[in-house]
């Protein structure tokens, strides 16, 4: 049995693992378009995702179990911000003239894309958690009442 926090720590690597697994499945012709989408999202957002994990890893390990799970459910918002900032930095490096409207559009479109893909992974992690919890592979501490 694994603990709830350990599962959610492992679930932070779900985007990378699922993308690599889908590439392996695409070699056999299964879910080829879905594999391309996941691989594209890993290619576009992989570096900001890893940087975000590195920055927040210290805070993630120090949180207690319930706060950690709560913050994991809102992590796509942080990832959307990191993706928008990194895309803006890359755009500034590659071009000499930067228009504010282009930066704004890139930030909004990249942020929305990041939120959609991020909440897909959050939903997938929650479904897998419930399945593992239903077959008793995840240990959840019983909720203690306030007066105990």
C-alpha positions as CSV (number, residue, x, y, z in Angstrom):
1,X,0.0,0.0,0.0
2,X,1.2,3.5,-0.8
3,X,0.3,6.7,0.9
4,X,-1.8,9.4,-0.7
5,X,1.0,11.9,-0.8
6,X,3.3,9.4,-2.4
7,X,0.8,8.7,-5.1
8,X,0.3,12.4,-5.9
9,X,4.1,12.9,-6.0
10,X,4.3,10.1,-8.5
11,X,1.4,11.5,-10.4
12,X,3.4,14.7,-11.0
13,X,5.4,12.6,-13.5
14,X,2.2,11.4,-15.2
15,X,2.4,13.8,-18.2
16,X,5.9,12.5,-19.1
17,X,5.1,8.9,-18.5
18,X,1.8,9.0,-20.5
19,X,3.4,10.8,-23.4
20,X,6.2,8.2,-23.6
21,X,3.7,5.4,-23.3
22,X,1.5,6.8,-26.0
23,X,4.6,7.0,-28.3
24,X,5.2,3.3,-27.7
25,X,1.5,2.5,-28.5
26,X,1.6,4.7,-31.6
27,X,4.3,2.4,-33.0
28,X,1.7,-0.3,-33.2
29,X,-0.9,2.0,-34.8
30,X,-3.0,2.4,-31.6
31,X,-4.1,6.0,-30.7
32,X,-1.8,7.6,-33.2
33,X,-3.4,11.0,-33.2
34,X,-3.8,11.1,-29.4
35,X,-0.1,10.2,-29.2
36,X,0.9,13.0,-31.5
37,X,-1.2,15.4,-29.3
38,X,0.5,14.2,-26.1
39,X,3.9,14.3,-27.6
40,X,3.3,17.8,-29.0
41,X,2.2,19.0,-25.6
42,X,5.2,17.4,-24.0
43,X,7.5,19.1,-26.5
44,X,5.8,22.5,-26.1
45,X,5.3,22.5,-22.4
46,X,7.9,20.0,-21.2
47,X,10.7,22.4,-20.3
48,X,8.4,24.9,-18.4
49,X,6.8,21.9,-16.7
50,X,10.1,20.5,-15.5
51,X,11.2,24.0,-14.4
52,X,8.0,24.5,-12.4
53,X,8.5,21.1,-10.7
54,X,12.1,22.0,-9.8
55,X,11.0,25.4,-8.4
56,X,8.2,24.1,-6.3
57,X,9.7,20.7,-5.3
58,X,11.0,21.9,-2.0
59,X,7.6,23.3,-1.0
60,X,5.8,20.2,-2.3
61,X,7.9,17.9,0.0
62,X,7.3,20.0,3.1
63,X,3.5,20.2,2.9
64,X,1.3,17.8,4.8
65,X,-0.8,15.3,2.8
66,X,-4.0,17.2,2.6
67,X,-2.5,20.6,1.6
68,X,-0.3,18.9,-0.9
69,X,-3.3,17.2,-2.7
70,X,-5.2,20.5,-2.5
71,X,-2.3,22.4,-4.2
72,X,-1.9,19.6,-6.8
73,X,-5.5,20.3,-8.0
74,X,-4.6,24.0,-8.7
75,X,-1.1,23.3,-10.2
76,X,-2.3,23.8,-13.8
77,X,-2.8,27.5,-13.0
78,X,0.9,27.8,-11.9
79,X,1.9,25.8,-15.0
80,X,-0.2,28.1,-17.2
81,X,1.7,31.1,-15.8
82,X,5.1,29.3,-16.2
83,X,4.2,28.4,-19.8
84,X,3.2,31.9,-20.7
85,X,6.3,33.4,-19.1
86,X,8.6,30.9,-20.8
87,X,6.9,31.4,-24.2
88,X,7.2,35.2,-23.9
89,X,10.9,34.8,-23.0
90,X,11.5,32.6,-26.0
91,X,9.6,35.0,-28.2
92,X,11.7,37.9,-26.9
93,X,15.0,36.0,-27.6
94,X,14.0,35.0,-31.1
95,X,12.6,38.3,-32.4
96,X,14.0,41.8,-32.3
97,X,10.7,43.7,-32.3
98,X,8.2,42.5,-29.8
99,X,4.6,43.7,-29.9
100,X,2.6,43.7,-26.7
101,X,-0.5,42.4,-28.5
102,X,1.5,39.3,-29.7
103,X,2.8,38.7,-26.2
104,X,-0.7,39.0,-24.8
105,X,-2.1,36.6,-27.4
106,X,0.7,34.1,-26.8
107,X,0.2,34.3,-23.1
108,X,-3.5,33.8,-23.3
109,X,-3.5,31.1,-25.9
110,X,-0.6,29.3,-24.2
111,X,-2.2,29.6,-20.8
112,X,-5.6,28.2,-22.0
113,X,-3.8,25.3,-23.7
114,X,-1.8,24.7,-20.6
115,X,-5.0,24.7,-18.4
116,X,-6.8,22.3,-20.7
117,X,-3.9,19.8,-20.9
118,X,-3.1,20.3,-17.2
119,X,-6.6,19.6,-16.0
120,X,-6.8,16.6,-18.3
121,X,-3.8,15.2,-16.3
122,X,-5.4,16.2,-13.0
123,X,-8.6,14.5,-13.9
124,X,-6.7,11.4,-15.0
125,X,-4.7,11.3,-11.8
126,X,-7.8,11.6,-9.7
127,X,-9.5,8.8,-11.6
128,X,-6.5,6.5,-11.1
129,X,-6.4,7.5,-7.4
130,X,-10.0,6.5,-6.9
131,X,-9.5,3.2,-8.8
132,X,-6.4,2.4,-6.7
133,X,-8.2,3.4,-3.5
134,X,-11.2,1.2,-4.4
135,X,-9.0,-1.8,-4.7
136,X,-7.2,-0.9,-1.4
137,X,-3.8,-0.1,-2.8
138,X,-3.7,3.4,-1.4
139,X,-3.7,4.1,2.3
140,X,-5.6,7.1,3.4
141,X,-5.5,8.1,7.0
142,X,-8.9,8.2,8.7
143,X,-10.2,11.7,9.3
144,X,-9.9,12.7,12.9
145,X,-12.6,14.8,14.5
146,X,-11.7,18.2,15.9
147,X,-12.4,17.1,19.5
148,X,-10.1,14.0,19.4
